[in-house]
Structures are given as C-alpha cells and as structure tokens.
C-alpha cells in the first residue's frame, strides 16, 4: 500500500467523526465535502499565516553572491526531498536543459532518500544542486528567479509555495497544489506534469535564450 492510499483510507475512516475541521483554503474545504462527505458547516477556512520577513522588501540577504547571480537564472525548491514532493521530476526537466548552463536548480530540504542525489550523480547533472536543510529561508527566496512546486499528490498546505508568492516570485506549480486567492495571479503558472512542457515554459515563458 502506498502513502497516498494510506492517507485516503485514514481520511475516509475518520473525517465523518470530526466535529470541527480546519482547512487552509476553499478548494480543500470543497474536496473534504465532495470527496469525503464532510459537512460544510463543520469546516472552517483559516488561510496560513505568512511571516512579514518573507516580503521582498524585508530582507536583501542572499545565499548566492551578486557575481554568481549576475549570470545565473536560479530555480528554487524548498521542502523535504521525497517522492511526494517530486523533485525527481524537476531533475528530469533540468536534464533537458543541460545545454543551458546559466539555468541552475537549487533544492533545499532534508533528503528522505538518496534516489534524487543518485539520479543527479549518475547523469552528471551539474546544473542541479542539493543544498540540505536551512533555517533562514528568506535568504533563499531573495536569490530565486523562479520557484517550482511539482508535487505529484494533492497538497494540503504548500507553505513554501505561499512563502514564495509572498516574496513576489513567479511560481510554477503542478495541478496537485491547492489554489490560493491572491491579487497577482500572473505569478502563478499551473502546469501538467510533463517534463518537456515544463522545460518549454522555463525557456519561452521567461524569455531565456
């Protein structure tokens, strides 16, 4: 039994026993009602808080030097490196862009397994960097040109994604990431999980030669 099926079984078993349920957005509220039978009047939507330190004007510290940033288009992802977060997919995308050395992917988060690292090393993908866990995440968002969130299962709360939006970043997300109501929808691109399509979006949508 995979992790997604275990989660589905638990939801089906316990959701109807809950007297009060908190969802972080209206899409999740609707799914709890339509897919699991939860009563709408028992579900309260409370959006996730975003610390003001993630504002693009709040911090200017970066994890890369200005010299490194000058000639580099920095794609970033923050979150545990796992099957569910789907960083392997982004490695496959960057493999298609290996002839564009100015495009670099930085992965931040604890490695739950070594399969992503092994994939990178076996294909000598010098445009992908596993950076490990960090605490001062505002330094990351200040250096990113693009934030990616390619989850391959339904996300309950994509906190790193919300932080990236709060920092004014353009975001590429999979359809498995919940919608969020913000004023600037231009910063959000929802893209089907197809590596060729993502590579094309990176090149065409961001006008990289």
PEGIJO-V198916 format. One record per residue. N is the residue number from 1. PHI is phi in whole degrees, 0 to 359 (999 if undefined). PSI is psi as a letter, one per 40 degrees, with the letter a starting at -180 (none if undefined). D_LAST is the distance of its C-alpha to the last C-alpha in Angstrom with 1 decimal. Layout:
n:N phi:PHI psi:PSI d_last:D_LAST
n:N phi:PHI psi:PSI d_last:D_LAST
This chain:
n:1 phi:999 psi:h d_last:44.6
n:2 phi:275 psi:i d_last:41.0
n:3 phi:298 psi:d d_last:40.3
n:4 phi:298 psi:d d_last:39.2
n:5 phi:292 psi:d d_last:42.5
n:6 phi:299 psi:d d_last:44.5
n:7 phi:297 psi:d d_last:42.9
n:8 phi:297 psi:d d_last:43.7
n:9 phi:297 psi:d d_last:47.3
n:10 phi:293 psi:d d_last:47.8
n:11 phi:297 psi:d d_last:46.6
n:12 phi:298 psi:d d_last:48.9
n:13 phi:282 psi:d d_last:51.8
n:14 phi:253 psi:e d_last:51.7
n:15 phi:298 psi:d d_last:49.9
n:16 phi:285 psi:e d_last:53.0
n:17 phi:274 psi:e d_last:55.1
n:18 phi:282 psi:h d_last:53.1
n:19 phi:272 psi:d d_last:54.8
n:20 phi:222 psi:h d_last:51.8
n:21 phi:229 psi:h d_last:48.1
n:22 phi:249 psi:h d_last:45.2
n:23 phi:242 psi:i d_last:41.8
n:24 phi:268 psi:e d_last:38.7
n:25 phi:199 psi:i d_last:37.6
n:26 phi:291 psi:d d_last:39.0
n:27 phi:296 psi:d d_last:37.0
n:28 phi:296 psi:d d_last:38.7
n:29 phi:302 psi:d d_last:42.0
n:30 phi:294 psi:d d_last:41.8
n:31 phi:295 psi:d d_last:40.9
n:32 phi:299 psi:d d_last:43.9
n:33 phi:283 psi:d d_last:46.1
n:34 phi:284 psi:d d_last:44.9
n:35 phi:265 psi:d d_last:44.2
n:36 phi:239 psi:e d_last:46.9
n:37 phi:82 psi:e d_last:49.5
n:38 phi:292 psi:i d_last:49.4
n:39 phi:284 psi:h d_last:51.3
n:40 phi:300 psi:d d_last:49.1
n:41 phi:287 psi:e d_last:51.7
n:42 phi:263 psi:e d_last:51.4
n:43 phi:252 psi:h d_last:47.7
n:44 phi:251 psi:h d_last:46.5
n:45 phi:267 psi:h d_last:42.9
n:46 phi:234 psi:h d_last:42.0
n:47 phi:299 psi:i d_last:38.4
n:48 phi:292 psi:h d_last:37.2
n:49 phi:285 psi:i d_last:37.5
n:50 phi:241 psi:h d_last:34.5
n:51 phi:298 psi:h d_last:35.5
n:52 phi:297 psi:e d_last:34.8
n:53 phi:293 psi:e d_last:33.3
n:54 phi:273 psi:e d_last:30.0
n:55 phi:298 psi:h d_last:29.6
n:56 phi:299 psi:d d_last:26.5
n:57 phi:270 psi:e d_last:29.0
n:58 phi:280 psi:d d_last:31.4
n:59 phi:225 psi:i d_last:29.8
n:60 phi:239 psi:e d_last:27.4
n:61 phi:293 psi:h d_last:27.9
n:62 phi:232 psi:i d_last:24.9
n:63 phi:274 psi:e d_last:25.0
n:64 phi:246 psi:i d_last:22.3
n:65 phi:287 psi:i d_last:22.9
n:66 phi:298 psi:d d_last:21.1
n:67 phi:297 psi:d d_last:19.9
n:68 phi:293 psi:d d_last:18.5
n:69 phi:284 psi:d d_last:16.7
n:70 phi:304 psi:d d_last:15.2
n:71 phi:252 psi:e d_last:12.5
n:72 phi:234 psi:h d_last:12.4
n:73 phi:266 psi:h d_last:11.2
n:74 phi:263 psi:h d_last:14.7
n:75 phi:259 psi:h d_last:15.7
n:76 phi:234 psi:i d_last:19.5
n:77 phi:218 psi:h d_last:22.5
n:78 phi:236 psi:h d_last:26.2
n:79 phi:152 psi:i d_last:29.1
n:80 phi:303 psi:i d_last:31.3
n:81 phi:276 psi:h d_last:29.6
n:82 phi:207 psi:i d_last:31.5
n:83 phi:300 psi:d d_last:31.5
n:84 phi:294 psi:d d_last:31.8
n:85 phi:281 psi:e d_last:28.8
n:86 phi:69 psi:f d_last:26.8
n:87 phi:295 psi:d d_last:24.5
n:88 phi:301 psi:d d_last:24.7
n:89 phi:301 psi:d d_last:22.7
n:90 phi:292 psi:d d_last:19.8
n:91 phi:297 psi:d d_last:20.2
n:92 phi:293 psi:d d_last:19.9
n:93 phi:295 psi:d d_last:16.6
n:94 phi:293 psi:d d_last:15.2
n:95 phi:297 psi:d d_last:16.8
n:96 phi:288 psi:e d_last:14.5
n:97 phi:252 psi:e d_last:11.5
n:98 phi:298 psi:d d_last:13.4
n:99 phi:276 psi:e d_last:11.2
n:100 phi:245 psi:g d_last:8.6
n:101 phi:296 psi:e d_last:11.2
n:102 phi:282 psi:e d_last:9.9
n:103 phi:262 psi:h d_last:10.5
n:104 phi:232 psi:h d_last:14.3
n:105 phi:252 psi:h d_last:17.0
n:106 phi:243 psi:h d_last:20.4
n:107 phi:252 psi:h d_last:23.4
n:108 phi:246 psi:h d_last:26.5
n:109 phi:147 psi:i d_last:29.9
n:110 phi:290 psi:h d_last:32.9
n:111 phi:277 psi:h d_last:32.5
n:112 phi:282 psi:d d_last:35.1
n:113 phi:209 psi:i d_last:34.5
n:114 phi:258 psi:e d_last:32.7
n:115 phi:296 psi:d d_last:31.1
n:116 phi:291 psi:d d_last:27.6
n:117 phi:300 psi:d d_last:28.0
n:118 phi:296 psi:d d_last:29.5
n:119 phi:297 psi:d d_last:26.6
n:120 phi:299 psi:d d_last:24.1
n:121 phi:290 psi:d d_last:26.4
n:122 phi:293 psi:d d_last:27.3
n:123 phi:252 psi:e d_last:23.8
n:124 phi:52 psi:f d_last:22.9
n:125 phi:274 psi:g d_last:19.9
n:126 phi:285 psi:e d_last:19.2
n:127 phi:264 psi:e d_last:16.4
n:128 phi:234 psi:h d_last:19.2
n:129 phi:229 psi:h d_last:22.0
n:130 phi:268 psi:h d_last:25.3
n:131 phi:256 psi:e d_last:26.7
n:132 phi:83 psi:a d_last:30.0
n:133 phi:280 psi:i d_last:32.0
n:134 phi:222 psi:i d_last:31.7
n:135 phi:257 psi:d d_last:34.0
n:136 phi:274 psi:g d_last:32.2
n:137 phi:291 psi:e d_last:29.4
n:138 phi:299 psi:d d_last:28.6
n:139 phi:293 psi:d d_last:27.0
n:140 phi:288 psi:d d_last:24.5
n:141 phi:298 psi:d d_last:23.4
n:142 phi:292 psi:d d_last:23.1
n:143 phi:261 psi:e d_last:20.4
n:144 phi:285 psi:i d_last:18.4
n:145 phi:264 psi:d d_last:15.3
n:146 phi:212 psi:h d_last:16.0
n:147 phi:252 psi:h d_last:19.3
n:148 phi:240 psi:i d_last:19.9
n:149 phi:216 psi:g d_last:23.4
n:150 phi:264 psi:f d_last:23.7
n:151 phi:309 psi:i d_last:27.5
n:152 phi:257 psi:e d_last:29.1
n:153 phi:225 psi:i d_last:32.4
n:154 phi:300 psi:h d_last:33.6
n:155 phi:272 psi:h d_last:33.1
n:156 phi:281 psi:d d_last:36.1
n:157 phi:207 psi:h d_last:34.4
n:158 phi:271 psi:g d_last:30.8
n:159 phi:301 psi:d d_last:31.7
n:160 phi:299 psi:d d_last:28.5
n:161 phi:297 psi:d d_last:26.6
n:162 phi:296 psi:d d_last:28.9
n:163 phi:296 psi:d d_last:28.5
n:164 phi:296 psi:d d_last:24.7
n:165 phi:297 psi:d d_last:25.3
n:166 phi:296 psi:d d_last:27.9
n:167 phi:270 psi:e d_last:25.5
n:168 phi:81 psi:e d_last:23.3
n:169 phi:277 psi:i d_last:20.4
n:170 phi:288 psi:h d_last:18.3
n:171 phi:234 psi:h d_last:19.7
n:172 phi:255 psi:h d_last:19.0
n:173 phi:230 psi:i d_last:22.5
n:174 phi:276 psi:i d_last:24.4
n:175 phi:295 psi:e d_last:27.2
n:176 phi:275 psi:e d_last:29.6
n:177 phi:264 psi:h d_last:29.0
n:178 phi:297 psi:i d_last:31.5
n:179 phi:293 psi:i d_last:30.6
n:180 phi:224 psi:h d_last:31.2
n:181 phi:276 psi:h d_last:32.4
n:182 phi:228 psi:i d_last:30.3
n:183 phi:288 psi:d d_last:29.8
n:184 phi:261 psi:g d_last:26.0
n:185 phi:288 psi:e d_last:25.0
n:186 phi:295 psi:e d_last:21.5
n:187 phi:277 psi:e d_last:20.7
n:188 phi:246 psi:h d_last:21.8
n:189 phi:240 psi:h d_last:20.0
n:190 phi:266 psi:h d_last:22.5
n:191 phi:232 psi:h d_last:21.0
n:192 phi:300 psi:i d_last:23.2
n:193 phi:283 psi:g d_last:23.1
n:194 phi:229 psi:h d_last:21.2
n:195 phi:297 psi:d d_last:18.6
n:196 phi:295 psi:d d_last:16.6
n:197 phi:295 psi:d d_last:16.6
n:198 phi:296 psi:d d_last:15.6
n:199 phi:299 psi:d d_last:12.6
n:200 phi:295 psi:d d_last:11.6
n:201 phi:298 psi:d d_last:12.4
n:202 phi:297 psi:d d_last:10.4
n:203 phi:284 psi:d d_last:7.1
n:204 phi:277 psi:d d_last:8.5
n:205 phi:293 psi:d d_last:11.0
n:206 phi:254 psi:e d_last:9.2
n:207 phi:56 psi:f d_last:6.3
n:208 phi:265 psi:h d_last:3.8
n:209 phi:281 psi:none d_last:0.0
